[in-house]
């Protein structure tokens, strides 16, 4: 909320639901009354199935209402249903639709092992990157000792499926790009915005 306000936006309402919640009618009624330009959604897990379906049933589909989620990847859309997610936005570091040689190799290998009908979302790609970043740090340290591996990890780079990622030399989080995609009818995303490499800031000050 402080960040939205500091950038010139206005928060018209703020609602929370418990994990596993499936009845969003009262929240959607409030959304329709407030008529926001954008819904910023942090609904997680299976609750998104109900939320997206009920938004569409209420006439707030992706053609009529801007919605941005930071937790709905291609995997979640598989559960939500492609028709219920078309036009909504997601903010991720990775989308399967990215065009680069590393991602093409990654997708090909993944499909060969798990089947061509499986989709790849951001959390899966991040897990894949983590293994290879750890491997590179172990090889650089020539040791499995945790402290030595941590020390060796500073500034390590990887040409990941999402592009170059780099471990920060002091906080050991990862430099990476941020992307916004818009869901298509096939469950994939058209990337509509991409940042430069972003320095990780795991403990931001309020409103930063």
C-alpha positions, 0 to 999 in steps of 0.5 A, a space after each residue: 500500500 505505501 508503495 502504490 501511494 508513493 507512486 501516485 496510485 490510490 488504494 480503493 480497498 484491501 481484502 484478505 481471505 484465508 488459505 483455501 477460501 473458495 467463496 469470493 462473492 462478497 469481495 467481488 461485490 466490493 470490487 465491482 462497487 469500487 471500480 478499480 483500474 487494477 486488481 492486485 491479487 496475492 490469492 494463492 494456491 487452489 483458491 485462484 480456481 474459485 477466484 478467477 471463475 467467479 470474477 469471470 462469472 461476475 463479468 470481470 474477465 480479462 477483457 473488462 478488468 485489469 488484474 495482476 497476480 504475483 502468484 499465478 504461473 502457467 501451472 496455476 492456469 492449468 488448474 484454473 482453466 485457460 478460459 478463466 485466465 485469458 487476459 489477466 496479468 502475472 508478474 514473474 521472472 520467468 515465463 515458458 514463452 521466453 525465446 532464448 536458446 537456454 530456455 528452448 533447451 530447458 523446455 525440450 529436455 523437460 518435455 522429453 522427461 515429463 511429457 509435452 503436455 506439462 507446462 513450466 512455471 516460474 517456481 519450477 525454473 527457479 528451483 532448477 536454477 538453484 541446483 545449478 547455482 549451488 553446483 557452480 559454487 561447490 565447484 568454485 569452492 572445491 568443497 561441500 563445506 557450507 561456509 566455503 560454498 557461501 563464500 564462493 557463491 558471491 557474484 556467480 552467474 548462470 545463463 538460466 532459462 530466464 536469462 542471466 542470473 547472478 548471486 549478489 556478493 553480499 546478501 546472496 539473493 539473486 539479481 534477475 529481470 522482472 517480467 509482466 505477462 498477459 495470459 493467452 487462450 493457450 495458457 501461455 503468456 505474452 510478455 508485455 513488460 521487462 525490467 533491466 537486471 534488478 538488484 535484490 533487496 530482500 529487506 526493503 524499508 516500508 514504502 521503498 
